[in-house]
Every structure is written in C-alpha cells, then in structure tokens.
C-alpha cells in the first residue's frame, strides 16, 4: 500500500479509487457473510479488483469513443 501511495500520490489515488473503493465496501458489507475475516477480506479485494477493472475499461472506452467522435466532426 505504501508503494501504491508513493507511486500515484494521495490526490490521484483518491480521485481514481475512492468511488470504486466505496462501492466495493458497500457490496462487501451487504453481500459477504462468510463468518471468516480472511474469506471476507479476500472477497472484498476481489470485488475491488473487478470493479476497478470495469471502471477503468469503461473510462477508456468512452475516452476513445469521445476522441473518435471529435475527430470525425472536425474532418
């Protein structure tokens, strides 16, 4: 975690991860009842990973479509 904060910086980390982290926490708290801290922690981390992957993929997709649409209107 220290390396992640050091590499990205607190501001960038909060901007990119706070929404996904919050959603993952809410999902984990509401859905995961394994009666084992380790299993719930691993499920939370997997949820955070998948949610972040989907979030970043959607951002890339819309950024690419937005740039393509802008180029088409200019030409």
Buried (B, 14 or more C-beta within 10 A) or exposed (E): EEEEEEEBEEEEBEEBBEEBBEBBEEBBEEEBEEEEEEEBEEBBEEBBEEBBEEBEEEEEEEEEEEEEEEEEEEE
